[in-house]
Amino acid sequence: MRAVSYAQFGGPEVLQVVDVPMPEPGPGQVRVRVAASVIHPVDLMIRSGRFPAPLPTGLPYTPGWDVAGSVDAVGPSVEEFTIGDEVIGFSPWLQTTVGTHAEYVVLDAAWLTSAPTGVPATEAATLPTNGLAAAQALDLLALPAGSTVLVTGAAGQVGGFVLALARATGLHATGLAGADDKEFVESLGAAFLSRADDPTGTFDAVIDLAVIGPSLLDLVRDGGGYVAASPPLRPEPVRGIRTSALEVQPDGSRLGELVKLVAIGDLPLRVAHVHHFADAATAHERVAQGGVRGGVVLVP
């Protein structure tokens, strides 16, 4: 089968489409024929050799987290899926280095859920990693309905999902984003703050996706909550504020709940660009430019 791969660290030019062995599912696993996947900024960081932590295996790597596709083979002890089922999910790449930028990928069945009906695979693929990141960030805060939350990086993929989920769960969100993103932020029922200005106000919690940093703790009420974008960025608690950090984990059951919100229109999916495997380098360059409003999707 074909896969996007790289055997050395470097710029987008190290990406190649190569032939690799067909993976076989083991107990509790399924093989998915990939219809679409998504490129994340972390893929670029790893490819360039700038990722700060050790990885479980060495080069070569096939990148890719999200997948939308159909079940192609089923391993022992899998009862929830059968061959031909349309599914979405994601591979916890930093734990496994099993990439989805391939024609086929083997994943644990528990990491998958049924794909949203009637939604193109290129759109469905944008949901798993970023949607679960948004849901798990809000889960860390455990805010009651009516609470206020400030979301930085609100127009990004995770940020947009956080705003949508906040509205769906009765929270009052404020999105910090660029001036050009005001209409998008407000379309999700959130108040808008321009990132060109110093953020002001008092909130029950902050989700800091733009990595503004511990200065945002000044905007959180005593005993409130703060979620950092990753564990190294988690600040020390002050004034009784609970601080935590996002470490997105695959969860087919939770992802299934998000699919229901997609089906009723409460969770919009955004696609910025679609590229074929052969254009993976161009796709990486587009993500590196920044300012992407929607998923940069790869298709075989």
BALOBA-1460 file (C-alpha; in Angstrom, 3 decimals):
// residues 300
<rec num="1" residu="m" x="0.000" y="0.000" z="0.000"/>
<rec num="2" residu="r" x="1.028" y="3.634" z="-0.431"/>
<rec num="3" residu="a" x="1.800" y="5.962" z="2.447"/>
<rec num="4" residu="v" x="3.263" y="9.414" z="2.970"/>
<rec num="5" residu="s" x="6.559" y="8.902" z="4.766"/>
<rec num="6" residu="y" x="9.884" y="10.483" z="5.616"/>
<rec num="7" residu="a" x="13.170" y="8.810" z="6.492"/>
<rec num="8" residu="q" x="14.977" y="11.916" z="7.720"/>
<rec num="9" residu="f" x="14.021" y="15.125" z="9.466"/>
<rec num="10" residu="g" x="13.836" y="18.317" z="7.474"/>
<rec num="11" residu="g" x="11.552" y="20.531" z="5.424"/>
<rec num="12" residu="p" x="8.483" y="19.465" z="3.441"/>
<rec num="13" residu="e" x="10.783" y="18.150" z="0.720"/>
<rec num="14" residu="v" x="11.600" y="15.062" z="2.847"/>
<rec num="15" residu="l" x="8.034" y="13.797" z="2.400"/>
<rec num="16" residu="q" x="7.667" y="10.982" z="-0.096"/>
<rec num="17" residu="v" x="4.937" y="8.603" z="-1.167"/>
<rec num="18" residu="v" x="6.312" y="5.098" z="-0.657"/>
<rec num="19" residu="d" x="5.141" y="1.488" z="-0.662"/>
<rec num="20" residu="v" x="4.870" y="-0.032" z="2.820"/>
<rec num="21" residu="p" x="3.573" y="-3.393" z="4.052"/>
<rec num="22" residu="m" x="-0.165" y="-3.795" z="4.520"/>
<rec num="23" residu="p" x="-0.910" y="-3.789" z="8.289"/>
<rec num="24" residu="e" x="-2.958" y="-6.588" z="9.813"/>
<rec num="25" residu="p" x="-5.387" y="-6.052" z="12.696"/>
<rec num="26" residu="g" x="-4.772" y="-7.828" z="15.979"/>
<rec num="27" residu="p" x="-7.223" y="-8.531" z="18.826"/>
<rec num="28" residu="g" x="-9.551" y="-5.595" z="19.424"/>
<rec num="29" residu="q" x="-8.364" y="-3.814" z="16.261"/>
<rec num="30" residu="v" x="-9.766" y="-2.991" z="12.854"/>
<rec num="31" residu="r" x="-8.131" y="-2.020" z="9.598"/>
<rec num="32" residu="v" x="-9.536" y="1.123" z="8.022"/>
<rec num="33" residu="r" x="-9.318" y="1.968" z="4.339"/>
<rec num="34" residu="v" x="-8.477" y="5.656" z="4.573"/>
<rec num="35" residu="a" x="-10.622" y="8.122" z="2.648"/>
<rec num="36" residu="a" x="-9.270" y="11.289" z="4.282"/>
<rec num="37" residu="s" x="-6.957" y="12.484" z="7.012"/>
<rec num="38" residu="v" x="-5.772" y="15.856" z="8.340"/>
<rec num="39" residu="i" x="-2.429" y="17.610" z="8.811"/>
<rec num="40" residu="h" x="-1.763" y="19.180" z="12.221"/>
<rec num="41" residu="p" x="0.916" y="21.665" z="13.265"/>
<rec num="42" residu="v" x="2.483" y="18.967" z="15.446"/>
<rec num="43" residu="d" x="3.092" y="16.918" z="12.277"/>
<rec num="44" residu="l" x="5.284" y="19.744" z="10.995"/>
<rec num="45" residu="m" x="7.131" y="20.050" z="14.291"/>
<rec num="46" residu="i" x="7.955" y="16.340" z="14.346"/>
<rec num="47" residu="r" x="8.916" y="16.237" z="10.655"/>
<rec num="48" residu="s" x="11.365" y="19.117" z="11.143"/>
<rec num="49" residu="g" x="13.025" y="17.366" z="14.108"/>
<rec num="50" residu="r" x="11.900" y="20.022" z="16.579"/>
<rec num="51" residu="f" x="9.647" y="17.870" z="18.759"/>
<rec num="52" residu="p" x="11.055" y="18.182" z="22.280"/>
<rec num="53" residu="a" x="10.316" y="14.694" z="23.627"/>
<rec num="54" residu="p" x="11.457" y="11.185" z="22.673"/>
<rec num="55" residu="l" x="9.175" y="9.140" z="20.431"/>
<rec num="56" residu="p" x="8.469" y="5.416" z="20.913"/>
<rec num="57" residu="t" x="9.993" y="4.367" z="17.588"/>
<rec num="58" residu="g" x="12.568" y="5.752" z="15.195"/>
<rec num="59" residu="l" x="12.479" y="6.873" z="11.581"/>
<rec num="60" residu="p" x="11.005" y="6.369" z="9.065"/>
<rec num="61" residu="y" x="7.650" y="7.846" z="10.063"/>
<rec num="62" residu="t" x="4.237" y="7.935" z="8.454"/>
<rec num="63" residu="p" x="2.504" y="10.978" z="9.943"/>
<rec num="64" residu="g" x="-1.202" y="11.495" z="10.504"/>
<rec num="65" residu="w" x="-3.687" y="11.327" z="13.362"/>
<rec num="66" residu="d" x="-7.270" y="11.602" z="12.121"/>
<rec num="67" residu="v" x="-8.973" y="9.176" z="9.818"/>
<rec num="68" residu="a" x="-12.264" y="8.943" z="8.010"/>
<rec num="69" residu="g" x="-12.822" y="5.797" z="6.018"/>
<rec num="70" residu="s" x="-14.356" y="2.335" z="5.953"/>
<rec num="71" residu="v" x="-13.587" y="-0.828" z="7.889"/>
<rec num="72" residu="d" x="-11.621" y="-3.181" z="5.659"/>
<rec num="73" residu="a" x="-10.713" y="-5.988" z="8.080"/>
<rec num="74" residu="v" x="-11.646" y="-6.895" z="11.639"/>
<rec num="75" residu="g" x="-9.445" y="-8.508" z="14.241"/>
<rec num="76" residu="p" x="-10.499" y="-11.005" z="16.922"/>
<rec num="77" residu="s" x="-12.797" y="-9.820" z="19.726"/>
<rec num="78" residu="v" x="-14.227" y="-6.890" z="17.756"/>
<rec num="79" residu="e" x="-18.018" y="-6.854" z="17.882"/>
<rec num="80" residu="e" x="-18.958" y="-3.202" z="17.326"/>
<rec num="81" residu="f" x="-17.791" y="-2.929" z="13.699"/>
<rec num="82" residu="t" x="-18.086" y="-5.048" z="10.572"/>
<rec num="83" residu="i" x="-16.444" y="-4.819" z="7.163"/>
<rec num="84" residu="g" x="-17.803" y="-1.883" z="5.189"/>
<rec num="85" residu="d" x="-18.781" y="0.281" z="8.167"/>
<rec num="86" residu="e" x="-17.990" y="3.965" z="7.683"/>
<rec num="87" residu="v" x="-15.953" y="5.175" z="10.662"/>
<rec num="88" residu="i" x="-13.919" y="8.083" z="12.014"/>
<rec num="89" residu="g" x="-11.329" y="8.221" z="14.775"/>
<rec num="90" residu="f" x="-7.750" y="9.075" z="15.471"/>
<rec num="91" residu="s" x="-4.415" y="7.464" z="16.189"/>
<rec num="92" residu="p" x="-2.582" y="8.731" z="19.305"/>
<rec num="93" residu="w" x="0.501" y="9.235" z="17.162"/>
<rec num="94" residu="l" x="2.860" y="10.402" z="19.894"/>
<rec num="95" residu="q" x="2.239" y="7.117" z="21.712"/>
<rec num="96" residu="t" x="2.273" y="4.737" z="18.754"/>
<rec num="97" residu="t" x="3.755" y="6.522" z="15.660"/>
<rec num="98" residu="v" x="1.044" y="4.719" z="13.682"/>
<rec num="99" residu="g" x="0.184" y="7.277" z="11.004"/>
<rec num="100" residu="t" x="-3.015" y="7.717" z="9.053"/>
<rec num="101" residu="h" x="-1.510" y="9.354" z="5.957"/>
<rec num="102" residu="a" x="-1.666" y="5.956" z="4.316"/>
<rec num="103" residu="e" x="-4.104" y="3.970" z="2.221"/>
<rec num="104" residu="y" x="-4.830" y="1.697" z="5.194"/>
<rec num="105" residu="v" x="-4.308" y="1.998" z="8.937"/>
<rec num="106" residu="v" x="-4.889" y="-0.387" z="11.847"/>
<rec num="107" residu="l" x="-6.391" y="1.157" z="14.980"/>
<rec num="108" residu="d" x="-8.020" y="-0.047" z="18.178"/>
<rec num="109" residu="a" x="-11.759" y="-0.376" z="17.679"/>
<rec num="110" residu="a" x="-12.304" y="1.594" z="20.894"/>
<rec num="111" residu="w" x="-10.726" y="4.634" z="19.221"/>
<rec num="112" residu="l" x="-13.366" y="4.706" z="16.457"/>
<rec num="113" residu="t" x="-17.017" y="5.550" z="16.059"/>
<rec num="114" residu="s" x="-19.522" y="5.540" z="13.221"/>
<rec num="115" residu="a" x="-18.986" y="8.374" z="10.771"/>
<rec num="116" residu="p" x="-21.606" y="11.120" z="10.578"/>
<rec num="117" residu="t" x="-24.224" y="10.171" z="7.996"/>
<rec num="118" residu="g" x="-24.200" y="12.151" z="4.784"/>
<rec num="119" residu="v" x="-21.028" y="14.079" z="5.633"/>
<rec num="120" residu="p" x="-18.151" y="13.878" z="3.110"/>
<rec num="121" residu="a" x="-15.072" y="12.078" z="4.422"/>
<rec num="122" residu="t" x="-12.989" y="15.209" z="3.877"/>
<rec num="123" residu="e" x="-15.194" y="17.025" z="6.380"/>
<rec num="124" residu="a" x="-15.653" y="14.118" z="8.795"/>
<rec num="125" residu="a" x="-11.869" y="13.714" z="9.077"/>
<rec num="126" residu="t" x="-11.581" y="17.175" z="10.648"/>
<rec num="127" residu="l" x="-13.563" y="16.124" z="13.726"/>
<rec num="128" residu="p" x="-11.740" y="13.412" z="15.716"/>
<rec num="129" residu="t" x="-8.530" y="14.929" z="17.114"/>
<rec num="130" residu="n" x="-9.587" y="18.547" z="17.347"/>
<rec num="131" residu="g" x="-13.163" y="17.813" z="18.371"/>
<rec num="132" residu="l" x="-12.032" y="15.517" z="21.164"/>
<rec num="133" residu="a" x="-9.394" y="18.046" z="22.232"/>
<rec num="134" residu="a" x="-12.131" y="20.654" z="22.607"/>
<rec num="135" residu="a" x="-14.458" y="18.285" z="24.459"/>
<rec num="136" residu="q" x="-11.720" y="17.074" z="26.803"/>
<rec num="137" residu="a" x="-10.619" y="20.639" z="27.544"/>
<rec num="138" residu="l" x="-14.130" y="21.465" z="28.682"/>
<rec num="139" residu="d" x="-14.320" y="18.169" z="30.580"/>
<rec num="140" residu="l" x="-11.205" y="19.193" z="32.534"/>
<rec num="141" residu="l" x="-12.974" y="22.366" z="33.636"/>
<rec num="142" residu="a" x="-16.280" y="20.636" z="34.502"/>
<rec num="143" residu="l" x="-18.118" y="23.973" z="34.442"/>
<rec num="144" residu="p" x="-21.818" y="24.144" z="35.303"/>
<rec num="145" residu="a" x="-24.204" y="25.654" z="32.782"/>
<rec num="146" residu="g" x="-24.168" y="29.434" z="32.875"/>
<rec num="147" residu="s" x="-20.440" y="29.667" z="33.594"/>
<rec num="148" residu="t" x="-18.173" y="31.982" z="31.626"/>
<rec num="149" residu="v" x="-15.105" y="30.796" z="29.725"/>
<rec num="150" residu="l" x="-12.503" y="32.714" z="27.738"/>
<rec num="151" residu="v" x="-11.077" y="30.806" z="24.761"/>
<rec num="152" residu="t" x="-7.886" y="32.093" z="23.132"/>
<rec num="153" residu="g" x="-7.121" y="31.002" z="19.594"/>
<rec num="154" residu="a" x="-10.880" y="30.847" z="19.207"/>
<rec num="155" residu="a" x="-10.920" y="30.768" z="15.403"/>
<rec num="156" residu="g" x="-8.572" y="27.796" z="15.110"/>
<rec num="157" residu="q" x="-9.820" y="24.266" z="14.671"/>
<rec num="158" residu="v" x="-9.851" y="23.368" z="18.365"/>
<rec num="159" residu="g" x="-11.011" y="26.830" z="19.376"/>
<rec num="160" residu="g" x="-13.969" y="26.730" z="17.039"/>
<rec num="161" residu="f" x="-15.044" y="23.385" z="18.427"/>
<rec num="162" residu="v" x="-14.720" y="24.709" z="21.987"/>
<rec num="163" residu="l" x="-17.020" y="27.639" z="21.183"/>
<rec num="164" residu="a" x="-19.585" y="25.346" z="19.580"/>
<rec num="165" residu="l" x="-19.508" y="22.874" z="22.467"/>
<rec num="166" residu="a" x="-19.715" y="25.680" z="24.997"/>
<rec num="167" residu="r" x="-22.889" y="26.923" z="23.361"/>
<rec num="168" residu="a" x="-24.324" y="23.404" z="23.210"/>
<rec num="169" residu="t" x="-23.704" y="22.870" z="26.929"/>
<rec num="170" residu="g" x="-25.048" y="26.210" z="28.143"/>
<rec num="171" residu="l" x="-21.769" y="28.000" z="28.797"/>
<rec num="172" residu="h" x="-21.130" y="31.656" z="27.989"/>
<rec num="173" residu="a" x="-17.974" y="31.740" z="25.876"/>
<rec num="174" residu="t" x="-15.812" y="34.668" z="24.860"/>
<rec num="175" residu="g" x="-13.476" y="34.082" z="21.926"/>
<rec num="176" residu="l" x="-10.140" y="35.869" z="21.572"/>
<rec num="177" residu="a" x="-9.175" y="35.976" z="17.901"/>
<rec num="178" residu="g" x="-8.105" y="38.199" z="15.031"/>
<rec num="179" residu="a" x="-10.333" y="40.988" z="13.768"/>
<rec num="180" residu="d" x="-11.130" y="39.030" z="10.604"/>
<rec num="181" residu="d" x="-12.558" y="36.224" z="12.730"/>
<rec num="182" residu="k" x="-15.150" y="38.315" z="14.579"/>
<rec num="183" residu="e" x="-18.056" y="37.118" z="12.429"/>
<rec num="184" residu="f" x="-17.065" y="33.464" z="12.864"/>
<rec num="185" residu="v" x="-16.698" y="33.749" z="16.646"/>
<rec num="186" residu="e" x="-20.048" y="35.469" z="17.010"/>
<rec num="187" residu="s" x="-21.716" y="32.942" z="14.676"/>
<rec num="188" residu="l" x="-21.049" y="30.330" z="17.354"/>
<rec num="189" residu="g" x="-22.843" y="32.376" z="20.000"/>
<rec num="190" residu="a" x="-19.680" y="33.674" z="21.661"/>
<rec num="191" residu="a" x="-18.671" y="37.207" z="22.550"/>
<rec num="192" residu="f" x="-15.642" y="38.502" z="20.643"/>
<rec num="193" residu="l" x="-12.370" y="39.958" z="21.926"/>
<rec num="194" residu="s" x="-9.700" y="41.138" z="19.509"/>
<rec num="195" residu="r" x="-6.255" y="39.677" z="20.016"/>
<rec num="196" residu="a" x="-4.904" y="43.105" z="19.043"/>
<rec num="197" residu="d" x="-6.063" y="44.379" z="22.436"/>
<rec num="198" residu="d" x="-5.102" y="43.272" z="25.926"/>
<rec num="199" residu="p" x="-7.830" y="40.854" z="27.042"/>
<rec num="200" residu="t" x="-10.023" y="42.155" z="29.817"/>
<rec num="201" residu="g" x="-12.817" y="40.838" z="32.019"/>
<rec num="202" residu="t" x="-13.280" y="38.196" z="34.684"/>
<rec num="203" residu="f" x="-14.132" y="34.626" z="33.801"/>
<rec num="204" residu="d" x="-14.878" y="31.370" z="35.553"/>
<rec num="205" residu="a" x="-12.254" y="29.688" z="33.388"/>
<rec num="206" residu="v" x="-9.785" y="30.130" z="30.540"/>
<rec num="207" residu="i" x="-8.763" y="27.703" z="27.779"/>
<rec num="208" residu="d" x="-5.481" y="29.056" z="26.429"/>
<rec num="209" residu="l" x="-5.086" y="27.538" z="22.957"/>
<rec num="210" residu="a" x="-3.077" y="30.500" z="21.641"/>
<rec num="211" residu="v" x="-0.410" y="29.990" z="24.342"/>
<rec num="212" residu="i" x="-0.656" y="33.491" z="25.736"/>
<rec num="213" residu="g" x="0.482" y="32.128" z="29.066"/>
<rec num="214" residu="p" x="0.090" y="32.558" z="32.829"/>
<rec num="215" residu="s" x="-0.809" y="36.250" z="32.540"/>
<rec num="216" residu="l" x="-4.328" y="35.049" z="31.721"/>
<rec num="217" residu="l" x="-4.678" y="33.775" z="35.281"/>
<rec num="218" residu="d" x="-5.320" y="37.408" z="36.205"/>
<rec num="219" residu="l" x="-8.618" y="37.141" z="34.310"/>
<rec num="220" residu="v" x="-9.803" y="34.038" z="36.186"/>
<rec num="221" residu="r" x="-11.865" y="34.400" z="39.350"/>
<rec num="222" residu="d" x="-10.607" y="32.918" z="42.593"/>
<rec num="223" residu="g" x="-11.227" y="29.180" z="42.538"/>
<rec num="224" residu="g" x="-11.778" y="29.108" z="38.782"/>
<rec num="225" residu="g" x="-10.130" y="26.932" z="36.148"/>
<rec num="226" residu="y" x="-7.379" y="27.196" z="33.543"/>
<rec num="227" residu="v" x="-6.480" y="24.751" z="30.766"/>
<rec num="228" residu="a" x="-3.117" y="25.080" z="29.010"/>
<rec num="229" residu="a" x="-2.569" y="23.858" z="25.463"/>
<rec num="230" residu="s" x="-0.031" y="21.194" z="26.553"/>
<rec num="231" residu="p" x="1.492" y="19.872" z="29.809"/>
<rec num="232" residu="p" x="4.754" y="21.863" z="29.658"/>
<rec num="233" residu="l" x="2.686" y="25.064" z="29.519"/>
<rec num="234" residu="r" x="0.619" y="24.381" z="32.627"/>
<rec num="235" residu="p" x="1.152" y="27.202" z="35.179"/>
<rec num="236" residu="e" x="1.309" y="26.708" z="38.900"/>
<rec num="237" residu="p" x="-2.041" y="27.246" z="40.654"/>
<rec num="238" residu="v" x="-2.752" y="30.607" z="42.318"/>
<rec num="239" residu="r" x="-5.761" y="31.894" z="44.272"/>
<rec num="240" residu="g" x="-7.300" y="28.451" z="44.285"/>
<rec num="241" residu="i" x="-7.447" y="28.295" z="40.491"/>
<rec num="242" residu="r" x="-7.298" y="24.710" z="39.211"/>
<rec num="243" residu="t" x="-4.761" y="24.509" z="36.419"/>
<rec num="244" residu="s" x="-4.577" y="21.588" z="34.003"/>
<rec num="245" residu="a" x="-3.274" y="20.831" z="30.540"/>
<rec num="246" residu="l" x="-4.700" y="19.307" z="27.420"/>
<rec num="247" residu="e" x="-3.477" y="15.849" z="26.376"/>
<rec num="248" residu="v" x="-6.010" y="14.641" z="23.840"/>
<rec num="249" residu="q" x="-6.795" y="10.938" z="24.025"/>
<rec num="250" residu="p" x="-8.746" y="8.758" z="21.575"/>
<rec num="251" residu="d" x="-12.226" y="7.917" z="22.810"/>
<rec num="252" residu="g" x="-14.693" y="6.355" z="20.423"/>
<rec num="253" residu="s" x="-17.631" y="6.729" z="22.793"/>
<rec num="254" residu="r" x="-17.030" y="10.431" z="23.394"/>
<rec num="255" residu="l" x="-16.439" y="10.941" z="19.679"/>
<rec num="256" residu="g" x="-19.820" y="9.348" z="19.033"/>
<rec num="257" residu="e" x="-21.425" y="12.070" z="21.151"/>
<rec num="258" residu="l" x="-19.734" y="14.700" z="19.001"/>
<rec num="259" residu="v" x="-21.017" y="13.011" z="15.842"/>
<rec num="260" residu="k" x="-24.571" y="13.452" z="17.168"/>
<rec num="261" residu="l" x="-23.926" y="17.187" z="17.541"/>
<rec num="262" residu="v" x="-22.628" y="17.309" z="13.964"/>
<rec num="263" residu="a" x="-25.807" y="15.582" z="12.794"/>
<rec num="264" residu="i" x="-28.075" y="18.240" z="14.343"/>
<rec num="265" residu="g" x="-25.939" y="21.129" z="13.163"/>
<rec num="266" residu="d" x="-24.515" y="22.136" z="16.543"/>
<rec num="267" residu="l" x="-20.916" y="21.331" z="15.638"/>
<rec num="268" residu="p" x="-19.840" y="22.798" z="12.283"/>
<rec num="269" residu="l" x="-16.978" y="21.200" z="10.374"/>
<rec num="270" residu="r" x="-14.523" y="23.349" z="8.398"/>
<rec num="271" residu="v" x="-12.241" y="22.341" z="5.534"/>
<rec num="272" residu="a" x="-9.686" y="24.828" z="4.250"/>
<rec num="273" residu="h" x="-7.811" y="22.791" z="1.614"/>
<rec num="274" residu="v" x="-7.791" y="19.244" z="0.212"/>
<rec num="275" residu="h" x="-4.583" y="17.718" z="-1.194"/>
<rec num="276" residu="h" x="-3.629" y="14.309" z="-2.579"/>
<rec num="277" residu="f" x="-0.767" y="12.286" z="-1.091"/>
<rec num="278" residu="a" x="1.525" y="13.396" z="-3.915"/>
<rec num="279" residu="d" x="0.987" y="17.013" z="-2.818"/>
<rec num="280" residu="a" x="1.770" y="16.388" z="0.858"/>
<rec num="281" residu="a" x="4.719" y="18.808" z="0.791"/>
<rec num="282" residu="t" x="2.487" y="21.595" z="-0.531"/>
<rec num="283" residu="a" x="-0.060" y="20.808" z="2.173"/>
<rec num="284" residu="h" x="2.622" y="21.024" z="4.887"/>
<rec num="285" residu="e" x="3.732" y="24.372" z="3.472"/>
<rec num="286" residu="r" x="0.160" y="25.661" z="3.657"/>
<rec num="287" residu="v" x="-0.160" y="24.692" z="7.310"/>
<rec num="288" residu="a" x="3.217" y="26.305" z="8.044"/>
<rec num="289" residu="q" x="1.987" y="29.616" z="6.650"/>
<rec num="290" residu="g" x="-0.515" y="29.856" z="9.511"/>
<rec num="291" residu="g" x="-3.900" y="31.515" z="9.526"/>
<rec num="292" residu="v" x="-5.653" y="28.418" z="8.215"/>
<rec num="293" residu="r" x="-9.345" y="28.453" z="9.054"/>
<rec num="294" residu="g" x="-10.340" y="24.821" z="8.688"/>
<rec num="295" residu="g" x="-8.643" y="21.483" z="8.239"/>
<rec num="296" residu="v" x="-5.922" y="20.880" z="5.663"/>
<rec num="297" residu="v" x="-6.993" y="17.455" z="4.441"/>
<rec num="298" residu="l" x="-5.019" y="14.703" z="2.691"/>
<rec num="299" residu="v" x="-6.701" y="12.090" z="0.505"/>
<rec num="300" residu="p" x="-5.039" y="9.018" z="-1.079"/>
